[in-house]
Amino acid sequence: MLPDLFTSESRFRQTFARGLETLLDHDQLGSFILVLANAIYDENLWQQLQPALIRRFHEHAGQLGKTLADGHQPQQAPDDLLVFLKLMAVGLDRLRTTDFRRAGPWQLQYNQLRALRPARMSDQPVNDLHAPFDRDAFHFNKPFLRREIIWEGELLGHHCRLLYNKFPFAPLHGILVMEPEERHPQYLGKFAHEYLWRLLEALGERLPHCGFGYNSRGACSSVNHQHVQTYVGKNDGYPVEDPAWRHNGGQHPWPLPCKVFDDADDAWRFIESLHHDNQAYNLLYRPGRVFVVQRAMQGSYQHSDWATGFAWAETMGAITLFNSDDFTRLEEDAIHDELEKLQP
C-alpha cells in the first residue's frame, strides 16, 4: 500500500505545492530560495506563489539591510546569504520562469536561478567511486533540512525521506533518501538497487511519468549520502529513452557508452562490474527499466565554458544552461561533442 501522496500525479502536485506555501512562512533565506527556485521552474507554481514570493523577498531584503546597517552579522547560512545577495543584485523582477527548447534530439533549458547554486562536491576532482560517509560534510540528516521534507515514513517496508530539490531542473523535483539515519554513502548496493526497482514499479502504476536519477560518486554527485533524485510528470521522457538510439534497438549511437536493462538482476550484475572497475556512471530508473551511462570521472576532462558539469540529466540528454545566449545559440553538434568529452 502506497502512502496517499504517491497515489496520483494530481495529489502529488497538490502536496508539493502546499509544502512550498508552508515553507514561505519560515524566516530563513534558505526556505525562501527553495520556494523561489521551484516556482521559477514551474509556470503553474509561479502563478500560484508569485504574490507571496514578492512580499517575502522585500521583507527579507529589508531585514537584511537593517541588520547590516546596524553593524551586525546576518544569522543565515553563508551559502543562502550569498545566493540571496545575488538575487538582490539581479532583482526579482528580472527573473523569468525556465525556458525550454530542442536542439536536434537534445532537450535544453535556461534555468536562471540554478546558476546561483553552490557547487558543493560536484565540481571537485574525484578518483574513487567509494568514500566513507562524512558526518561533518553536508548530508540529508542536517537539522535545518527538516523543514524541507515533503514526506517521511515507511515506503514498501523501509524508512524513506523525500525532500524538495532546492534548485530543481526536473518537474516536481525531489530527493529520496533511503534509510537516512543509517548514513549510507553514495555507493549503490544490491539491496538499494533492488529496492529502487521494486519501488518504481509500484509507483509507476499511479505515477506513470515518474523516474529516479542517480549519480555515482565521481559522476557529479554533490552529496555523499545515499539518495536518488525523483521527478514526476515528465510526459515527454528523456532523450535517452527515444527508440531511435541503438541501445533501444534503433540505428543511432549514443555519444557515451549506454546500456538499458529491463531485468533488475542483469542490471545489477553490470553495475557491480562498474564498481569493480572503479568506473563512474549515471543512472535513469524508469518503471521496469534502467539506463546506465558510463562516463569519465569529474575533474578528469575539460568541459566548455557553457557546460558547468554533466550529471544524470545531462548524460541522459537534457542540458541545463545558465546563460541566455548559450541557450539561444547552442546547436545539436556542440552538445553531441561535449557529451563525447566524457568518454571513459
C-alpha atoms as one frame of an Amber mdcrd trajectory, in Angstrom:
protein
   0.000   0.000   0.000   1.448   3.336  -1.082   1.021   6.489   1.038  -1.645
   8.878  -0.304   0.998  11.259  -1.650   2.015   8.703  -4.275  -1.415   7.584
  -5.452  -1.863  10.121  -8.267   0.004  12.896 -10.011  -2.626  15.466  -9.015
  -2.329  14.510  -5.344   1.469  14.634  -5.530   1.332  18.090  -7.122  -1.113
  19.382  -4.504   1.057  18.146  -1.644   4.170  19.538  -3.312   2.570  22.996
  -3.687   1.141  23.070  -0.148   4.559  22.317   1.271   6.087  25.216  -0.640
   3.406  27.580   0.680   4.193  26.471   4.228   7.919  26.982   3.712   7.348
  30.634   2.842   6.264  31.216   6.441   9.766  30.344   7.704  12.037  33.274
   8.475  15.011  31.692   6.712  16.634  32.717   3.453  17.179  29.061   2.542
  13.441  28.343   2.667  12.674  31.377   0.528  15.316  30.417  -2.065  13.972
  26.860  -2.274  10.405  28.036  -2.858  11.502  30.634  -5.406  13.617  28.130
  -7.352  10.769  25.597  -7.518   8.290  28.274  -8.580  10.625  29.679 -11.235
  10.946  26.187 -12.732   7.180  25.560 -12.948   4.879  28.140 -14.550   1.839
  26.886 -12.601   3.663  27.157  -9.279   4.930  30.615 -10.239   1.422  31.886
 -10.897   0.252  30.431  -7.603   3.118  31.652  -5.410   4.318  34.853  -7.097
   2.469  37.384  -4.860   3.707  35.753  -1.646   7.237  35.429  -3.054   7.412
  39.127  -3.941   6.201  40.090  -0.476   8.674  37.783   1.281  11.561  38.933
  -0.926  11.079  42.541   0.140  10.692  41.523   3.790  13.935  39.537   3.710
  15.783  42.291   1.826  14.599  44.927   4.299  15.596  42.849   7.316  18.987
  42.028   5.823  19.626  45.686   5.020  18.731  46.726   8.578  20.967  44.029
  10.074  23.949  45.157   8.009  23.244  48.853   8.645  23.240  48.193  12.407
  26.684  46.595  12.109  25.524  43.055  12.883  26.408  39.825  11.113  23.394
  38.123   9.433  22.424  34.909  11.200  21.893  32.990   7.960  23.742  30.128
   6.321  26.650  31.544   4.244  25.528  29.774   1.046  21.979  31.103   1.409
  23.207  34.599   2.194  25.392  34.635  -0.916  22.552  33.405  -3.142  20.154
  35.989  -1.731  22.643  38.826  -2.205  22.980  37.739  -5.834  19.181  37.785
  -6.112  19.132  41.317  -4.743  21.734  42.342  -7.318  19.750  40.780 -10.178
  16.338  41.944  -8.970  13.338  39.690  -8.533  11.502  41.438 -11.365  14.236
  40.358 -13.800  13.884  36.656 -13.038  11.948  34.596 -15.562  10.498  31.141
 -15.483  12.533  28.367 -17.055  12.623  28.307 -20.869  12.776  25.080 -22.874
  13.685  24.205 -26.441  15.063  21.332 -28.531  18.355  21.200 -30.375  18.046
  18.096 -32.538  17.455  15.230 -30.089  18.619  17.210 -27.051  16.392  18.940
 -24.526  17.670  22.360 -23.425  16.516  24.511 -20.532  17.541  28.004 -19.499
  17.383  27.871 -15.708  18.349  31.316 -14.475  18.151  30.654 -10.757  20.021
  27.333 -10.742  23.116  29.276 -11.850  23.325  30.608  -8.293  23.508  27.127
  -6.740  26.592  26.262  -4.598  28.650  23.555  -6.280  29.415  21.551  -3.106
  31.413  18.469  -4.159  30.052  18.228  -7.716  32.923  20.322  -9.144  35.767
  18.670  -7.217  38.085  16.133  -8.880  37.232  12.587  -7.781  39.258   9.418
  -8.307  37.295   6.746  -6.427  33.675   5.633  -6.562  33.579   4.910  -2.853
  34.255   7.185   0.108  33.026   6.742   3.686  30.114   8.822   4.922  31.397
  12.061   6.452  29.099  13.340   9.193  30.900  16.718   9.145  30.160  17.289
   5.450  26.775  18.237   4.032  24.249  15.405   4.342  20.480  14.949   4.476
  20.240  14.486   8.257  21.178  18.108   8.978  18.608  19.598  11.390  17.935
  22.653   9.200  16.718  20.357   6.403  13.774  19.120   8.478  11.576  21.929
   7.195  12.397  20.960   3.567  10.878  17.474   3.860   7.885  16.835   1.623
   7.107  13.462   3.185   8.735  10.935   5.510   7.685   7.464   6.527   7.573
   3.819   5.523   7.694   3.080   1.809   7.487  -0.581   0.781   8.710  -1.603
   4.227  11.653   0.794   4.556  12.048   4.217   6.087  12.457   6.932   3.461
  12.602  10.712   3.400  11.540  12.807   0.420  12.884  16.358   0.334  12.496
  19.222  -2.088  15.332  19.759  -4.521  16.471  23.260  -3.647  17.491  24.108
  -7.231  15.253  21.940  -9.451  15.834  21.041 -13.091  13.028  18.473 -13.451
   9.255  18.597 -12.814   8.217  18.216  -9.161  11.868  17.529  -8.440  12.706
  15.796  -5.162  15.445  13.943  -3.329  14.631  10.493  -1.973  16.908   9.354
   0.869  16.652   5.684   1.725  17.187   4.779   5.406  18.651   8.234   6.100
  19.694   7.541   9.684  21.818   4.589   8.555  24.173   7.113   6.919  24.919
   5.068   3.821  27.401   6.758   1.464  26.534   7.414  -2.182  27.669   3.959
  -3.295  24.863   1.856  -4.732  24.447  -1.571  -3.146  22.472  -4.538  -4.384
  19.735  -4.004  -1.806  19.286  -0.321  -2.715  19.195  -1.130  -6.443  16.596
  -3.872  -5.995  14.557  -1.661  -3.671  14.552   1.228  -6.148  13.488  -1.138
  -8.918  10.553  -2.500  -6.881   9.573   0.944  -5.653   9.475   2.448  -9.128
   7.432  -0.463 -10.465   4.889   0.220  -7.702   4.931   3.996  -8.210   4.667
   3.641 -11.973   1.163   2.184 -11.675  -0.071   5.511 -10.240   2.593   7.942
 -11.473   3.486   6.688 -14.967   5.658   9.710 -15.810   7.971   9.396 -12.825
  11.591   8.339 -12.560  14.761   8.317 -10.467  18.101   9.814 -11.450  21.300
   8.589  -9.795  24.815   9.997  -9.876  27.614   7.778  -8.692  30.416   9.435
  -6.791  32.660  10.974  -9.460  29.663  11.447 -11.786  28.705  14.874 -10.411
  27.037  13.637  -7.259  27.069  16.651  -4.931  26.304  14.841  -1.647  27.947
  11.663  -0.321  24.769  10.409   1.384  22.784   7.664  -0.375  19.965   9.217
  -2.403  18.283   9.396  -5.784  16.682  12.396  -7.443  12.994  11.983  -8.204
  10.716  13.618 -10.728   7.007  13.342 -11.513   5.207  14.427 -14.661   7.844
  14.454 -17.396   5.476  13.266 -20.093   7.990  13.502 -22.947  10.638  11.443
 -21.137  14.379  11.962 -21.553  16.173  11.829 -24.922  17.981   8.624 -23.914
  14.575   6.885 -23.953  13.919   7.613 -27.633  13.635   4.383 -29.680  15.885
   5.853 -32.395  19.010   5.192 -30.308  20.967   1.981 -30.785  20.677   0.932
 -27.118  16.883   0.954 -27.636  17.034  -1.044 -30.861  17.410   1.927 -33.226
  20.233   2.936 -35.560  21.898   5.944 -33.924  24.705   5.533 -31.365  24.524
   7.460 -28.085  27.576   9.719 -27.564  28.566   7.744 -24.441  28.517   4.026
 -23.638  24.895   3.334 -22.745  23.091   0.143 -21.835  19.439  -0.374 -20.980
  18.141  -3.244 -18.841  14.606  -4.488 -18.295  15.705  -7.051 -15.707  16.862
  -5.960 -12.255  19.348  -8.834 -11.814  21.014  -8.241 -15.185  21.258  -4.550
 -14.405  22.841  -5.208 -11.032  25.473  -7.541 -12.464  26.518  -4.817 -14.875
  26.544  -2.082 -12.210  28.601  -4.356  -9.975  31.154  -4.740 -12.781  31.406
  -0.937 -12.972  32.124  -0.847  -9.243  34.830  -3.459  -9.719  36.425  -1.320
 -12.452  36.036   1.951 -10.493  34.009   3.245 -13.437  31.839   6.338 -12.879
  28.262   6.168 -14.157  24.847   7.825 -14.189  21.516   6.004 -13.989  17.981
   6.748 -15.060  15.450   4.434 -13.433  12.055   4.170 -15.096   9.323   1.651
 -14.211  10.685  -1.762 -15.224  13.808  -0.332 -16.858  17.124   1.330 -16.078
  19.518   3.211 -18.373  23.205   3.016 -17.443  25.603   5.564 -18.930  29.332
   5.176 -18.343  31.358   8.369 -18.226  34.689   9.865 -17.200  35.254  10.876
 -13.598  34.559  14.529 -12.861  37.735  16.590 -12.943  39.416  14.307 -15.499
  38.291  16.271 -18.570  37.937  19.921 -19.557  34.404  20.962 -20.423  33.389
  24.002 -22.454  32.596  27.292 -20.739  28.845  26.818 -21.262  28.848  23.413
 -19.565  29.046  23.533 -15.779  29.230  19.813 -15.126  27.243  16.919 -16.565
  25.264  14.765 -14.117  22.486  12.230 -14.732  20.073  14.530 -16.587  22.775
  15.806 -18.945  24.154  12.360 -19.738  20.539  11.338 -20.461  20.289  14.199
 -22.972  18.709  17.103 -21.013  21.060  20.099 -20.804  20.655  22.905 -18.259
  22.092  26.283 -19.250  22.615  29.407 -17.145  23.305  31.918 -19.901  20.576
  33.121 -22.262  22.997  33.480 -25.194  24.164  29.880 -24.783  20.548  28.742
 -24.593  19.757  30.516 -27.864  22.848  29.669 -29.908  23.847  26.121 -28.917
  23.324  23.616 -31.703  22.972  19.867 -31.848  26.576  19.086 -32.807  28.093
  21.161 -29.991  26.108  19.229 -27.412  26.997  15.894 -29.003  30.696  16.838
 -28.975  30.504  17.915 -25.329  28.977  14.602 -24.317  31.726  12.769 -26.183
  34.310  14.516 -23.985  33.028  12.375 -21.136  34.063   9.154 -22.865  35.544
   6.886 -20.164
